[in-house]
């Protein structure tokens, strides 16, 4: 053995110190989000954009001169309320699962977000075209749910 190796073999190290070091400095690389959690991350990104779009449309409807503007605005407000409820539930679930998402670099084509999950940090990127497509799909689903509620 070299003198460097001898030096460390003679040191007394408590198990608690070893565990504390591993918790602090070892970052597990294998813990990636599940498919369900990827969907939650995507929804966390999309829902605020949808809510902004709905609020903008409500303001335009209220300022307009259409005959049914109050009806359309009420429907849009009902959709916005459902989106806000889903955002609240989603935030709570992400917090429970210790998934943290922050805004990353944005450009004209891709929206990038940084997520942290079980010590793993990565990026999640979604194109603006995919964002528009997914927002359309979700908006159709919310509209369908509101119509079903109104029919009852």
BELCORQUI-V698665 format. One record per backbone hydrogen bond with DSSP energy under -1.0 kcal/mol. CO is the residue of the C=O (numbers start at 0). NH is the residue of the N-H. If there is no record, write none. Layout:
BEGIN
co-><CO CO>
nh-><NH NH>
END
This chain:
BEGIN
co-><1 2 3 4 5 13 14 15 16 17 18 19 20 21 29 33 34 35 36 37 38 39 40 41 42 45 46 47 48 49 50 51 52 53 54 55 56 57 58 59 65 67 68 69 70 71 72 73 74 75 76 77 78 79 80 81 82 83 84 85 86 87 88 89 90 91 92 93 94 99 101 104 108 109 110 111 112 113 114 115 116 119 121 123 125 126 127 128 129 130 131 132 133 134 135 136 137 138 139 140 141 142 143 144 145 146>
nh-><5 6 7 8 9 17 18 19 20 21 22 23 24 25 31 37 38 39 40 41 42 43 44 45 46 49 50 51 52 53 54 55 56 57 58 59 60 61 62 63 68 71 72 73 74 75 76 77 78 79 80 81 82 83 84 85 86 87 88 89 90 91 92 93 94 95 96 98 97 115 113 111 127 106 125 103 123 101 121 99 119 116 114 112 110 130 131 132 133 134 135 136 137 138 139 140 141 142 143 144 145 146 147 148 149 150>
END
